Amino acid sequence: MDLSGIDFQVFQYINHLAVKIPLLNPLMRFLSEDAKYLFYLGIIVYWFTRVKQNRQMVAEALISACLALGAGGAISYFFYRDRPFVHHAVNQLIQHPANASFPSDHALGAFVIATAIYLYRKRDGGVWFILAAMIGISRIWTGVHYPLDVIAGALLGMIAALAVHQAFNRWFIAQKCWNMGIDFYEKIEQRIWRRDFSKTEG
């Protein structure tokens, strides 16, 4: 059996769990459609802790996500793959356009942020990795991705986060530009926040 055959068999097994364990379907719908907002919220919270290391972590996550999504878009164009529901009878639990399936943008985005966080905060990163994995599984469970779509997206996200982290650590100019940019931003932020605080006090 070739790789695509194995991929489809694993897809069928996971996707059929929607019939075998319907109690989990609402959770899988949430993970597949809305759990990405937890990552967005996490990024915002980490940024506004006003800890410089957290802010570098967030900056790396956003840069990595942009690079990975750009690469993912190119891959999906040159190696186009239809969604499972286009050619097969599947248990499709969510609505989705019949666009490119490979790689999974949801898995890519979740794993790129989870990796960026893990590189700075191991314990937090472990929790985000678990959530990212659950999102990946949910995309198969709900019938909108094959397992290889999810694996490719996850790997692409992790590679991008690692590459950007290495660039920040090894390239002096990248670190210098970051320091200049964040120092400038924090000066402006401090003025705004102090002004609001003084108004509240008055």
N, C-alpha and C positions, 0 to 999 in steps of 0.2 A: 504493500500500500504506500502511495506517495504522500508527501507532506500535506498536500491539500486535502487528501482523503482523511488523514488523521485529524487535521484541523476541523473538518466538517463533522467527524464523529464526536470529537470533544464538544463542539458547538451543540450538537443534538442532545448530548447527555446533560449539559448545563441548562440549555433552553427548556428541556422537558421537565426540569425541576419546577418550572412554573405550573405544571399540571399536577405533579406529585406533591408539592408543598405550597399550595396556593396561599397559605397563611402569610408567607413571606413576600408575596407579590407587591403589596403596598410599600413595604420597605425598599424593595428593589426598584420600584418606580421612582421613589424619592431619591435614592442613590443615583439612579441613571439620569434623572432630569434636573434635580435641584441641589444635590450635595456639593456641586461645584461652588455654590455660593458660600459654603463654609470656608473654602479655601480663600475666596475673595475677602471674606470677613476677617479671617486669620491674618492675612497680609496687612489689612488696615490696622488691626489691633497691634500687631508687632511694630508697625511703623510709628504709631502714636504712643508707644511706650517711651519714646524720646531717648532710647538707648542707641548709641552710635553703631554698635555691633549688630543690633537687630535691624537697623536701617540699611547697613551694608548687605545683610542677608536678604532683605526685601528687594533691594536694588538688583542683586544677583538673580533672584528668582524671576523678576520681571524681564530682565535682559535675556535670561535663559529661555523664558517662555516665548518671547518674541522670536528668537533665533530658531527654537525648536518648531514653533508653529509655521514659520516660513519654510523650514526644511520639510516639514510634514506636508505642507501644501504642494511643494514641488514633487515630492514622492507620490502623492495621490494623483497628480497630473500625469506623470510618466508611467506609473504602475497602477493604473486605475483598476479598482475592484468593486463590483456591485455589492450592495447590502445583502445579507442573507435572505431577506424576505422578497427580494426581486426574483430569484430563481427557485426558491424552496418554500414549502409550506412550513411556517414557523409559528411559535407562540409569541406573537408580537404584542407586547403589553403597552407600548407607547407609540404615539404617532411620530413619524420621522420621514423626511424627504428621501427619495431614492438617489442620494448623491454618493460620492466616494466613501468607501468603507475603510480603506487602508491608507495610513494608519489611523487609529482611534485618537481623535483630538481630545476627548474627555480623559482618556488614560494618559495621554501626553501631558496635558495641563496639570493633572493631579500629581503625577510622578515628578514633574519638573519642580513644582513647588515643594513637594515633600522632600526631595533630595536636597534642595537649597536650604531648607530648614534643618535637615539632619546634619549637614556639614557644619552648622554652628551650634545646634541644640539637639544633642543626640536623643534625649528622652522625648522631647516634643516631636522630633522627626519620626521616631518610631510610631507614635500615634497617627501622625499624618500619613505614613506609609500604609498603615492598616486601613485607613479610610480610602486611600488611593486604590488599594487592592480591591476593596469592596466595590468601589465605583467601577473598576475594570470588570469584575465578575458580573455586576448588575447590567452592564451593556450587552453581555452575552445572554444573560438570563432573560432580558426583555426583548431579545431577538433582533437587535440592530447592529451587532458586530460579531465577527468570528473571533476565536481566541487569538489567532495570529495578529489580527488588527490591534488587539489590546496589548499583546506582548511587544509588538513593534513600537506602538505609541509610548509604552512605559520605558523601553530601552532608549528611545530617542530623547525623551524628557530627561532621563538620568544622565545620559551622555552630555547633553547640552549644559545641564547644571554643573556637572563636574568640570567641563571645559571652561566655562565662565569663571568658576571658582579658582581654577588654576591660573587663569589669565589675571585675575585680580591679585592673586598672591605673588605671581612671578614677574609680571610686567610693571615696572616702576611707573611708567606713564599712565597706566590704567588706575593704579592706586593714587597717583598724584591728582589726576582728573577727578576721581571720586572725592578725595579730601577737599579739593577746591569747591566742588559742586555742593557737597553736603554742608560745608562751613558757610557758604553763601546762603543756602536754603535756611539753615538753622538761625542765622542772624535775622532773616526776615520773619521766620516763625516766632522767634522770641519776642520781637517787637509787637506782633499781632496778639500773641497770647497774653503778654504783659498788659497791653492796652485793654483787652477784654477783662482781665482780672481786676485792674484798677477801677474800671467802670462798675464792676460787680460790688467792689468794696465800697464805692462811693454811694 
